[in-house]
Amino acid sequence: MKTKGKVWKFGDHINTDDIISARYLNTTDEKELASHCFESIRPEFSKNVKNGDIIVAGENFGCGSSREHAPISIKGCGISVVIAKSFARIFFRNSINIGLPLIELKEVDEIKENDILEVDFENGIIINLNSEKTYKFQKYPEFLQKIVLSGGLMELAKKYLKEKNNENY
């Protein structure tokens, strides 16, 4: 799987309240949550983000509460991948569970707002098309790749059950 998109740059310790304010937690609708994504720190984000764009951030992205609304809102905006120095553990788990890929990359400071990145998940390579720099990242184990490519854990489970049911007939 490959993706290419424009970078939206964020700093360190972006918490789940920064991603989606608590006042919107009364819904799990992806599009509704997406319309308020990063509203408190980048009000223009949800209006200007394009399908396939990429978030690049510093350390501890997704810290704070364990709400799954945060990665749902990011995925609902059309973000293809989030690249950060590090992620809060529960945010990482929630993101994979809904099919939002995350990449840890120590060199994120070299990437600038509006750069265009090409991400090759299969080979673990990121190419910054603006600076022509190439970065390597740790590829997901096969089971995590299956979850993300299926669109999340529940979608993978549905696919698996459907295949098992078809084998029985």
Protein Blocks (a to p, Z undefined) as FASTA:
>chain_A
ZZddddddddehiafklmpcfklmmbcbfklmmmmgoklmmmmlmmmpcghiacdddehi
hiajfbfklmmmmmmnopabdcdfbdcfklmmmmmmnopacdddfklmmpcghiacdddf
knopacdfklopacddddddfklmmmmmnopaklmmmmmmmmmmmmmZZ
